[in-house]
Amino acid sequence: MESWKGKHFSITDPKGVNTVIYEVYKTDKEYLKKYPKYTVERLRSTETLVGDLRKRTFYVEDPQDNGNQLIIFSFAKEKVVINNGLLINDEVKISKKPVPFKFDTIYSEEATELKDFKYTPNLKRAITIIDPETTEEIKPVLYYDEEAEEVKGKCKLKPYKSYFAFEIRDDKN
């Protein structure tokens, strides 16, 4: 029998909202020259209906003593609300106010490819692209760049469609 040693917590989404959560990892110093300072991994979740609301249960597989840093995206029809969170012990602490984030939009009237995402060996990438309608990640096609001697990825984006892309990094100020 398999035992699971992680933690879990639940969030109930209002109608028309779909929440996804990522855990933020800081790269060890010895790997910083080759890899991004921060990487993210989407938390697995299950969903149950509670009336006309959706209750999502999120799972953290490796709870840390000093807490697990989370970034919470709540997608609504025309916007995304972004919050920071911290899972520590058996409690999830969420920022009282959404933190302002600098962002760029990706929009094209032609089919396009977004190229050259850096990847770490375990395929956790620095930049994540999400389809806000489905909240699914846009999965890249991996290729080996012989000139740079590293694995990179290409994402195919549809025309006339909005996408949400994010990257975690330190504020220079």
Summary of the structure (lengths in Angstrom):
residues: 173
radius of gyration: 17.3
end to end distance: 50.4
largest distance: 55.1
contacts: 396
relative contact order: 0.19
helix: 2%
strand: 52%
